[in-house]
Amino acid sequence: MTISSAQHTITTTRSIIVANDLAAESVAIHSGSGTIYIGGADVTTANGYKMDNGDKIVIDNHTNAIYAVAASGTPIVFTLVIQK
């Protein structure tokens, strides 16, 4: 089992926060500052899952890339990935 953590600065251009090649058993995402939107490769502020400052989510059995985008500013998001 491998555990990795990362900190990402999110902009108005969507970016990958968790790669699809990790075959993760569990992914924890924490919006550390500002509001972000998470989703697939087509995520936007209109269709993404909104995470306000301080929000946290855990996704189990992750197999696809997870992207994030911000409406404005440069919020920080933290990720913790536990691989099988």
PyMOL CGO cylinders between C-alpha atoms (Angstrom):
from pymol import cmd
from pymol.cgo import CYLINDER

trace = [
    CYLINDER, 0.00, 0.00, 0.00, 1.36, 3.40, -1.00, 0.3, 1, 1, 1, 1, 1, 1,
    CYLINDER, 1.36, 3.40, -1.00, 0.19, 6.70, 0.48, 0.3, 1, 1, 1, 1, 1, 1,
    CYLINDER, 0.19, 6.70, 0.48, 0.97, 9.99, -1.23, 0.3, 1, 1, 1, 1, 1, 1,
    CYLINDER, 0.97, 9.99, -1.23, -0.08, 13.55, -0.50, 0.3, 1, 1, 1, 1, 1, 1,
    CYLINDER, -0.08, 13.55, -0.50, 0.09, 16.73, -2.56, 0.3, 1, 1, 1, 1, 1, 1,
    CYLINDER, 0.09, 16.73, -2.56, -0.82, 20.39, -2.51, 0.3, 1, 1, 1, 1, 1, 1,
    CYLINDER, -0.82, 20.39, -2.51, -2.15, 21.99, -5.70, 0.3, 1, 1, 1, 1, 1, 1,
    CYLINDER, -2.15, 21.99, -5.70, -2.70, 25.63, -6.60, 0.3, 1, 1, 1, 1, 1, 1,
    CYLINDER, -2.70, 25.63, -6.60, -5.88, 25.77, -8.68, 0.3, 1, 1, 1, 1, 1, 1,
    CYLINDER, -5.88, 25.77, -8.68, -6.48, 28.41, -11.35, 0.3, 1, 1, 1, 1, 1, 1,
    CYLINDER, -6.48, 28.41, -11.35, -9.25, 29.19, -13.82, 0.3, 1, 1, 1, 1, 1, 1,
    CYLINDER, -9.25, 29.19, -13.82, -7.72, 26.59, -16.16, 0.3, 1, 1, 1, 1, 1, 1,
    CYLINDER, -7.72, 26.59, -16.16, -8.70, 23.08, -15.11, 0.3, 1, 1, 1, 1, 1, 1,
    CYLINDER, -8.70, 23.08, -15.11, -5.85, 20.83, -14.00, 0.3, 1, 1, 1, 1, 1, 1,
    CYLINDER, -5.85, 20.83, -14.00, -5.39, 17.25, -12.83, 0.3, 1, 1, 1, 1, 1, 1,
    CYLINDER, -5.39, 17.25, -12.83, -5.22, 16.87, -9.06, 0.3, 1, 1, 1, 1, 1, 1,
    CYLINDER, -5.22, 16.87, -9.06, -5.27, 13.04, -9.03, 0.3, 1, 1, 1, 1, 1, 1,
    CYLINDER, -5.27, 13.04, -9.03, -3.93, 11.02, -11.98, 0.3, 1, 1, 1, 1, 1, 1,
    CYLINDER, -3.93, 11.02, -11.98, -5.91, 8.17, -13.50, 0.3, 1, 1, 1, 1, 1, 1,
    CYLINDER, -5.91, 8.17, -13.50, -2.96, 5.77, -13.37, 0.3, 1, 1, 1, 1, 1, 1,
    CYLINDER, -2.96, 5.77, -13.37, -2.87, 5.59, -9.57, 0.3, 1, 1, 1, 1, 1, 1,
    CYLINDER, -2.87, 5.59, -9.57, -5.55, 2.87, -9.15, 0.3, 1, 1, 1, 1, 1, 1,
    CYLINDER, -5.55, 2.87, -9.15, -6.32, 4.37, -5.78, 0.3, 1, 1, 1, 1, 1, 1,
    CYLINDER, -6.32, 4.37, -5.78, -8.32, 2.62, -3.14, 0.3, 1, 1, 1, 1, 1, 1,
    CYLINDER, -8.32, 2.62, -3.14, -9.21, 5.95, -1.57, 0.3, 1, 1, 1, 1, 1, 1,
    CYLINDER, -9.21, 5.95, -1.57, -8.71, 9.63, -2.39, 0.3, 1, 1, 1, 1, 1, 1,
    CYLINDER, -8.71, 9.63, -2.39, -9.25, 12.42, 0.14, 0.3, 1, 1, 1, 1, 1, 1,
    CYLINDER, -9.25, 12.42, 0.14, -9.63, 15.98, -1.18, 0.3, 1, 1, 1, 1, 1, 1,
    CYLINDER, -9.63, 15.98, -1.18, -9.62, 19.08, 1.04, 0.3, 1, 1, 1, 1, 1, 1,
    CYLINDER, -9.62, 19.08, 1.04, -10.29, 22.59, -0.24, 0.3, 1, 1, 1, 1, 1, 1,
    CYLINDER, -10.29, 22.59, -0.24, -7.76, 24.48, 1.84, 0.3, 1, 1, 1, 1, 1, 1,
    CYLINDER, -7.76, 24.48, 1.84, -8.49, 28.01, 0.68, 0.3, 1, 1, 1, 1, 1, 1,
    CYLINDER, -8.49, 28.01, 0.68, -11.19, 29.41, -1.56, 0.3, 1, 1, 1, 1, 1, 1,
    CYLINDER, -11.19, 29.41, -1.56, -13.76, 27.59, -3.67, 0.3, 1, 1, 1, 1, 1, 1,
    CYLINDER, -13.76, 27.59, -3.67, -12.91, 24.89, -6.20, 0.3, 1, 1, 1, 1, 1, 1,
    CYLINDER, -12.91, 24.89, -6.20, -14.94, 22.67, -8.51, 0.3, 1, 1, 1, 1, 1, 1,
    CYLINDER, -14.94, 22.67, -8.51, -13.92, 19.04, -9.07, 0.3, 1, 1, 1, 1, 1, 1,
    CYLINDER, -13.92, 19.04, -9.07, -14.90, 16.54, -11.73, 0.3, 1, 1, 1, 1, 1, 1,
    CYLINDER, -14.90, 16.54, -11.73, -13.72, 14.78, -14.86, 0.3, 1, 1, 1, 1, 1, 1,
    CYLINDER, -13.72, 14.78, -14.86, -11.78, 16.10, -17.85, 0.3, 1, 1, 1, 1, 1, 1,
    CYLINDER, -11.78, 16.10, -17.85, -14.71, 18.34, -18.80, 0.3, 1, 1, 1, 1, 1, 1,
    CYLINDER, -14.71, 18.34, -18.80, -15.10, 20.00, -15.37, 0.3, 1, 1, 1, 1, 1, 1,
    CYLINDER, -15.10, 20.00, -15.37, -16.12, 23.67, -15.32, 0.3, 1, 1, 1, 1, 1, 1,
    CYLINDER, -16.12, 23.67, -15.32, -17.47, 25.99, -12.67, 0.3, 1, 1, 1, 1, 1, 1,
    CYLINDER, -17.47, 25.99, -12.67, -20.92, 25.29, -14.14, 0.3, 1, 1, 1, 1, 1, 1,
    CYLINDER, -20.92, 25.29, -14.14, -20.85, 21.47, -13.97, 0.3, 1, 1, 1, 1, 1, 1,
    CYLINDER, -20.85, 21.47, -13.97, -18.26, 20.64, -11.30, 0.3, 1, 1, 1, 1, 1, 1,
    CYLINDER, -18.26, 20.64, -11.30, -18.82, 19.49, -7.73, 0.3, 1, 1, 1, 1, 1, 1,
    CYLINDER, -18.82, 19.49, -7.73, -18.44, 22.68, -5.68, 0.3, 1, 1, 1, 1, 1, 1,
    CYLINDER, -18.44, 22.68, -5.68, -16.13, 22.57, -2.68, 0.3, 1, 1, 1, 1, 1, 1,
    CYLINDER, -16.13, 22.57, -2.68, -16.01, 25.67, -0.51, 0.3, 1, 1, 1, 1, 1, 1,
    CYLINDER, -16.01, 25.67, -0.51, -13.10, 26.64, 1.72, 0.3, 1, 1, 1, 1, 1, 1,
    CYLINDER, -13.10, 26.64, 1.72, -12.64, 23.89, 4.32, 0.3, 1, 1, 1, 1, 1, 1,
    CYLINDER, -12.64, 23.89, 4.32, -14.80, 21.28, 2.56, 0.3, 1, 1, 1, 1, 1, 1,
    CYLINDER, -14.80, 21.28, 2.56, -13.53, 17.69, 2.46, 0.3, 1, 1, 1, 1, 1, 1,
    CYLINDER, -13.53, 17.69, 2.46, -14.56, 14.64, 0.45, 0.3, 1, 1, 1, 1, 1, 1,
    CYLINDER, -14.56, 14.64, 0.45, -13.37, 11.03, 0.25, 0.3, 1, 1, 1, 1, 1, 1,
    CYLINDER, -13.37, 11.03, 0.25, -13.75, 9.07, -2.98, 0.3, 1, 1, 1, 1, 1, 1,
    CYLINDER, -13.75, 9.07, -2.98, -13.38, 5.28, -2.76, 0.3, 1, 1, 1, 1, 1, 1,
    CYLINDER, -13.38, 5.28, -2.76, -12.22, 2.95, -5.56, 0.3, 1, 1, 1, 1, 1, 1,
    CYLINDER, -12.22, 2.95, -5.56, -11.01, 5.77, -7.78, 0.3, 1, 1, 1, 1, 1, 1,
    CYLINDER, -11.01, 5.77, -7.78, -9.87, 4.81, -11.30, 0.3, 1, 1, 1, 1, 1, 1,
    CYLINDER, -9.87, 4.81, -11.30, -10.26, 8.00, -13.37, 0.3, 1, 1, 1, 1, 1, 1,
    CYLINDER, -10.26, 8.00, -13.37, -8.37, 11.29, -13.29, 0.3, 1, 1, 1, 1, 1, 1,
    CYLINDER, -8.37, 11.29, -13.29, -9.84, 13.97, -11.04, 0.3, 1, 1, 1, 1, 1, 1,
    CYLINDER, -9.84, 13.97, -11.04, -9.63, 17.58, -12.22, 0.3, 1, 1, 1, 1, 1, 1,
    CYLINDER, -9.63, 17.58, -12.22, -10.19, 20.88, -10.43, 0.3, 1, 1, 1, 1, 1, 1,
    CYLINDER, -10.19, 20.88, -10.43, -10.87, 24.43, -11.56, 0.3, 1, 1, 1, 1, 1, 1,
    CYLINDER, -10.87, 24.43, -11.56, -11.49, 27.75, -9.80, 0.3, 1, 1, 1, 1, 1, 1,
    CYLINDER, -11.49, 27.75, -9.80, -13.90, 30.54, -10.73, 0.3, 1, 1, 1, 1, 1, 1,
    CYLINDER, -13.90, 30.54, -10.73, -11.33, 33.13, -9.65, 0.3, 1, 1, 1, 1, 1, 1,
    CYLINDER, -11.33, 33.13, -9.65, -8.15, 33.50, -7.65, 0.3, 1, 1, 1, 1, 1, 1,
    CYLINDER, -8.15, 33.50, -7.65, -5.72, 30.70, -6.86, 0.3, 1, 1, 1, 1, 1, 1,
    CYLINDER, -5.72, 30.70, -6.86, -7.21, 28.49, -4.14, 0.3, 1, 1, 1, 1, 1, 1,
    CYLINDER, -7.21, 28.49, -4.14, -5.20, 25.62, -2.67, 0.3, 1, 1, 1, 1, 1, 1,
    CYLINDER, -5.20, 25.62, -2.67, -6.44, 22.02, -2.61, 0.3, 1, 1, 1, 1, 1, 1,
    CYLINDER, -6.44, 22.02, -2.61, -4.83, 19.16, -0.72, 0.3, 1, 1, 1, 1, 1, 1,
    CYLINDER, -4.83, 19.16, -0.72, -5.00, 15.53, -1.81, 0.3, 1, 1, 1, 1, 1, 1,
    CYLINDER, -5.00, 15.53, -1.81, -4.21, 12.28, -0.04, 0.3, 1, 1, 1, 1, 1, 1,
    CYLINDER, -4.21, 12.28, -0.04, -4.12, 9.14, -2.20, 0.3, 1, 1, 1, 1, 1, 1,
    CYLINDER, -4.12, 9.14, -2.20, -4.01, 5.60, -0.84, 0.3, 1, 1, 1, 1, 1, 1,
    CYLINDER, -4.01, 5.60, -0.84, -3.06, 3.13, -3.55, 0.3, 1, 1, 1, 1, 1, 1,
    CYLINDER, -3.06, 3.13, -3.55, -3.87, -0.57, -3.57, 0.3, 1, 1, 1, 1, 1, 1,
]
cmd.load_cgo(trace, "trace")
